[in-house]
Amino acid sequence: QVQLVESGGGLVQAGGSLRLSCAASGSTSGISGMGWYRQAPGKQRDLVAFISLGGTTNYADSVKGRFTIASITRDNNKNTVLLQMNGLKAEEAAVYYCSADQWGYEYWGQGTQVTVSS
């Protein structure tokens, strides 16, 4: 089992920045990648950014050049991934979820709310 805990959400003005953090704990040895998704009310959950254990990254086209997902770090069997979000737009307000892929199974965190005021 893998547990994911997100932090760093909050309220920011349009054009501002936030940094999200996700800590994975538990049986993390088989995690091959971690990512961030977001879901606005009434919409589907969409990929924001993903990073593999080897450092390969993948971003949604809409966030390229503004968001950065950091390398996964390992410390005492905990994996942590960061998402730096710059130039936030009002339409990017959503619940942001952390995910971790392990042996073909995807774990999810509880989500952290990001609110962007225009």
Secondary structure, 3 states (H helix, E strand, C coil): CEEEEEECCEEEECCCCEEEEEEEEECCCCEEEEEEEEECCCCCCEEEEEEECCCCEEECHHHCCCEEECCCEEECCEEEEEEEECCCCHHHCEEEEEEEEECCEEEECCCEEEEEEC
